Amino acid sequence: MRSELRTLSGRESKVVLGLEAQGREVLSLDDISSLAEVSPAHARKLAERLAAKGWIQRVGRGKYLLNPPKAGPDAIPDTNAYRIGSRLVTPYYFGYATAATYHGLLSQASRTYFVVTTSPHAPKISEPAEFRIVRVPPRKFFGITEAEKSGASILVADVEKTVVDAVDRPDYVGGISSVAQIISNAKPRLDAAKLVEYTTRMRSKSLAQRLGYLLDHVPPHGFQPRARAALLRLRGDAFVSLASPKQYPRRGRYVSEWRVVLNVPESDLMGEVNIG
């Protein structure tokens, strides 16, 4: 199949060279209008032509990302999901299954890239990779570290925040068995004091109860006594289901210390954990 050459007209050159001169990668229709000195209507057509030639790609409503010039003469969109995802919304961090994969806490990488933000403006994009924009309240937006992945500078949840986020939203990491796997792999690396601090900042008693039980139950066994006692103080009075009632029945064995209902079979909970 013949690919379109990445040739540029005069106005198209103004946009691409202007962005490179400014050291920018993200642009809007207003930016195109300003750089090319054209009307907003003409800017939209110009954006369509640049996208067709592979110089830019749409990453949101009226928002575009400059593709690396080193891609050569063929119109090949950038396929670096980390680079694209890091420019979809501000502020952001890669979290949940994406962060767990980055830290080596999951054995199988998720096909969905989870981008966490506090912004109410969530772009819609599905190519070249599937992105899930997760909006959280400001109190849950913390525990972020700078990293590099696939040649892109990114922001990602640190190990402790990855664990807390997984317990908070198991559906974003693959379910309760994946949560157990994440905790099992993370345990030797966890900063216990930081984990307690993060759990406190999340302001969720049920989260503290589920996390405390899993830290006790998932191998390698044992956790810092002081941190365990702190999590016990954060628990609520009501019993909570360990796994989502949408997937498992509400009934199960009661664990009074953590006030957790074990509504998930042991084989399902520990199915992804390497006990050996």
C-alpha positions as CSV (number, residue, x, y, z in Angstrom):
1,M,0.0,0.0,0.0
2,R,1.4,3.4,-1.0
3,S,2.1,5.8,1.9
4,E,1.8,9.5,1.6
5,L,5.0,11.4,1.6
6,R,5.5,13.9,4.5
7,T,6.0,16.9,2.1
8,L,5.0,20.3,3.4
9,S,3.4,23.3,1.8
10,G,4.5,26.8,2.8
11,R,1.9,27.2,5.5
12,E,2.3,23.7,6.7
13,S,6.0,24.4,7.1
14,K,5.3,27.4,9.2
15,V,3.3,25.3,11.6
16,V,5.9,22.4,11.9
17,L,9.0,24.5,11.9
18,G,7.4,27.0,14.3
19,L,6.6,24.3,16.8
20,E,10.2,22.8,16.5
21,A,11.7,26.3,17.0
22,Q,9.6,26.8,20.2
23,G,10.4,23.3,21.4
24,R,6.7,22.4,21.6
25,E,4.9,19.1,20.8
26,V,1.3,19.9,21.6
27,L,-0.8,22.4,19.7
28,S,-4.4,23.5,19.2
29,L,-6.3,24.9,16.3
30,D,-5.7,28.4,17.6
31,D,-1.9,27.7,17.6
32,I,-2.2,26.5,14.0
33,S,-4.1,29.6,13.0
34,S,-1.5,31.8,14.7
35,L,1.6,30.0,13.3
36,A,0.3,29.7,9.7
37,E,-1.4,33.2,9.8
38,V,-4.7,31.8,8.6
39,S,-8.4,31.9,9.7
40,P,-9.7,29.4,12.3
41,A,-11.7,27.7,9.5
42,H,-8.6,27.4,7.4
43,A,-6.6,26.2,10.4
44,R,-8.9,23.2,10.7
45,K,-8.3,22.2,7.1
46,L,-4.6,22.7,7.6
47,A,-4.7,20.4,10.6
48,E,-6.5,17.7,8.6
49,R,-3.8,17.9,5.9
50,L,-1.0,17.7,8.4
51,A,-2.6,14.7,10.1
52,A,-3.1,13.0,6.7
53,K,0.6,13.4,6.0
54,G,1.6,12.1,9.4
55,W,3.1,15.3,10.8
56,I,0.5,15.6,13.6
57,Q,-2.1,13.3,15.2
58,R,-5.3,14.2,17.0
59,V,-5.2,13.6,20.8
60,G,-8.3,15.3,21.8
61,R,-10.9,17.8,20.7
62,G,-9.0,20.5,18.8
63,K,-5.8,19.2,20.3
64,Y,-2.9,17.7,18.3
65,L,0.5,16.1,18.9
66,L,3.5,16.7,16.7
67,N,4.9,13.4,15.4
68,P,8.7,13.1,15.5
69,P,10.3,14.4,12.3
70,K,12.8,11.4,12.6
71,A,9.9,9.2,11.5
72,G,11.1,9.8,8.0
73,P,9.2,10.6,4.8
74,D,6.3,8.2,5.3
75,A,3.1,9.2,7.1
76,I,3.5,7.0,10.1
77,P,1.8,8.2,13.3
78,D,3.7,8.1,16.6
79,T,2.8,4.8,18.3
80,N,4.6,5.5,21.7
81,A,1.6,5.2,24.0
82,Y,3.5,6.7,26.9
83,R,4.4,9.8,24.9
84,I,0.9,10.2,23.7
85,G,-0.7,9.5,27.0
86,S,1.5,12.0,28.8
87,R,0.1,14.8,26.6
88,L,-3.6,13.9,26.7
89,V,-4.6,15.9,29.7
90,T,-3.1,18.1,32.4
91,P,-2.4,17.3,35.2
92,Y,-1.9,13.6,34.9
93,Y,-0.1,10.5,36.0
94,F,-0.1,6.9,34.7
95,G,-1.8,4.8,37.3
96,Y,-3.6,1.5,38.1
97,A,-2.6,-1.3,35.8
98,T,-0.3,0.9,33.8
99,A,1.7,1.9,36.9
100,A,1.7,-1.7,38.1
101,T,3.1,-2.9,34.8
102,Y,5.7,-0.2,34.9
103,H,6.9,-1.2,38.4
104,G,6.9,-4.9,37.5
105,L,4.0,-5.8,39.8
106,L,1.8,-7.5,37.3
107,S,2.8,-10.6,35.2
108,Q,0.7,-9.6,32.2
109,A,0.6,-6.0,30.8
110,S,-2.7,-4.4,30.4
111,R,-3.8,-3.4,26.9
112,T,-5.4,-0.3,28.3
113,Y,-3.3,2.7,29.4
114,F,-4.7,4.4,32.5
115,V,-4.2,8.1,32.7
116,V,-5.3,9.7,36.0
117,T,-6.3,13.3,36.3
118,T,-8.3,15.9,38.3
119,S,-9.3,17.7,35.1
120,P,-13.0,17.5,34.1
121,H,-12.1,17.7,30.4
122,A,-11.3,14.2,29.3
123,P,-10.4,13.7,25.7
124,K,-11.6,10.8,23.7
125,I,-8.9,8.8,21.9
126,S,-8.6,5.1,21.0
127,E,-5.7,5.0,18.5
128,P,-2.9,3.9,18.3
129,A,-3.5,2.5,21.8
130,E,-6.5,2.4,24.1
131,F,-6.5,5.0,26.8
132,R,-8.7,5.2,29.9
133,I,-8.9,8.7,31.4
134,V,-9.7,8.3,35.1
135,R,-10.9,11.5,36.9
136,V,-10.2,11.5,40.7
137,P,-10.8,14.1,43.4
138,P,-7.8,16.3,44.3
139,R,-7.3,14.4,47.6
140,K,-6.5,11.2,45.6
141,F,-4.1,12.9,43.3
142,F,-0.6,12.4,44.9
143,G,2.1,9.8,45.1
144,I,3.6,10.7,41.7
145,T,7.1,10.2,40.5
146,E,9.0,11.1,37.4
147,A,10.2,8.3,35.2
148,E,11.3,7.3,31.7
149,K,9.5,4.7,29.5
150,S,10.1,3.9,25.9
151,G,12.1,7.0,25.5
152,A,9.4,9.3,26.9
153,S,9.6,11.3,30.1
154,I,6.4,10.5,32.1
155,L,4.7,10.9,35.4
156,V,3.7,7.6,37.1
157,A,2.3,6.6,40.5
158,D,5.0,5.4,42.8
159,V,4.9,1.8,44.2
160,E,3.0,2.7,47.4
161,K,0.4,4.7,45.5
162,T,0.0,2.0,42.9
163,V,-0.8,-0.5,45.7
164,V,-3.3,1.9,47.4
165,D,-5.0,2.7,44.0
166,A,-5.3,-1.0,43.2
167,V,-7.1,-1.7,46.4
168,D,-9.3,1.3,45.9
169,R,-10.2,0.4,42.3
170,P,-9.6,-3.4,41.7
171,D,-11.5,-3.1,38.4
172,Y,-8.7,-0.9,37.0
173,V,-6.0,-3.5,37.6
174,G,-7.8,-6.7,36.5
175,G,-9.8,-7.7,39.6
176,I,-9.1,-8.9,43.2
177,S,-6.6,-11.6,42.1
178,S,-4.5,-8.9,40.3
179,V,-4.7,-6.8,43.5
180,A,-3.3,-9.7,45.5
181,Q,-0.5,-10.2,42.9
182,I,0.4,-6.5,43.0
183,I,0.6,-6.5,46.8
184,S,2.6,-9.8,46.9
185,N,5.2,-8.4,44.4
186,A,5.3,-5.0,46.0
187,K,5.6,-6.1,49.7
188,P,9.4,-6.4,49.8
189,R,9.7,-2.9,48.3
190,L,7.1,-1.0,50.3
191,D,7.9,1.9,52.5
192,A,5.5,1.1,55.3
193,A,5.2,4.6,56.7
194,K,4.5,6.0,53.3
195,L,1.8,3.4,52.7
196,V,0.0,4.3,55.9
197,E,0.3,8.0,55.0
198,Y,-1.2,7.4,51.6
199,T,-4.0,5.3,53.0
200,T,-4.8,8.1,55.4
201,R,-4.9,10.7,52.7
202,M,-7.3,8.6,50.6
203,R,-9.9,9.1,53.5
204,S,-11.5,5.7,53.0
205,K,-12.1,3.4,55.9
206,S,-13.0,0.5,53.7
207,L,-9.8,0.9,51.8
208,A,-7.8,0.6,55.0
209,Q,-9.7,-2.5,56.0
210,R,-9.2,-4.3,52.7
211,L,-5.5,-3.3,52.5
212,G,-4.8,-4.4,56.0
213,Y,-6.4,-7.8,55.5
214,L,-4.5,-8.3,52.2
215,L,-1.1,-7.3,53.8
216,D,-1.7,-9.9,56.5
217,H,-2.9,-12.6,54.1
218,V,-0.9,-12.3,50.9
219,P,2.6,-13.8,50.9
220,P,5.3,-13.0,51.7
221,H,3.7,-12.9,55.1
222,G,4.4,-10.3,57.8
223,F,4.3,-6.5,57.7
224,Q,5.8,-3.9,59.9
225,P,3.9,-4.0,63.3
226,R,3.7,-0.3,63.7
227,A,2.2,0.2,60.2
228,R,-0.2,-2.7,60.8
229,A,-1.4,-1.0,64.0
230,A,-1.8,2.3,62.2
231,L,-4.0,0.7,59.5
232,L,-6.1,-1.0,62.2
233,R,-6.8,2.5,63.7
234,L,-8.0,3.6,60.3
235,R,-10.6,0.9,59.8
236,G,-14.4,1.6,60.0
237,D,-17.0,0.0,62.2
238,A,-19.0,-1.6,59.4
239,F,-17.9,-4.9,57.7
240,V,-17.0,-4.5,54.0
241,S,-16.7,-7.1,51.3
242,L,-13.2,-7.9,50.2
243,A,-14.1,-8.3,46.5
244,S,-16.7,-6.4,44.6
245,P,-20.3,-7.7,45.2
246,K,-20.8,-7.2,41.4
247,Q,-18.5,-10.2,40.8
248,Y,-18.9,-12.2,44.0
249,P,-21.7,-12.8,46.5
250,R,-21.9,-10.6,49.6
251,R,-21.8,-13.7,51.9
252,G,-18.6,-15.1,53.3
253,R,-16.5,-15.7,56.3
254,Y,-16.2,-12.7,58.7
255,V,-12.8,-11.5,59.8
256,S,-13.5,-9.5,62.9
257,E,-10.0,-7.9,63.3
258,W,-10.2,-6.2,59.9
259,R,-14.0,-6.2,59.6
260,V,-13.8,-7.8,56.2
261,V,-16.2,-10.3,54.6
262,L,-14.2,-12.9,52.7
263,N,-16.7,-13.2,49.8
264,V,-14.1,-14.5,47.3
265,P,-12.8,-18.1,47.1
266,E,-9.2,-18.5,48.2
267,S,-8.4,-20.0,44.7
268,D,-9.6,-16.8,43.0
269,L,-7.9,-14.5,45.4
270,M,-4.5,-16.2,45.3
271,G,-4.8,-17.4,41.7
272,E,-2.2,-14.9,40.4
273,V,0.2,-15.0,43.4
274,N,3.4,-16.9,43.0
275,I,3.5,-18.6,46.4
276,G,6.7,-20.4,45.7
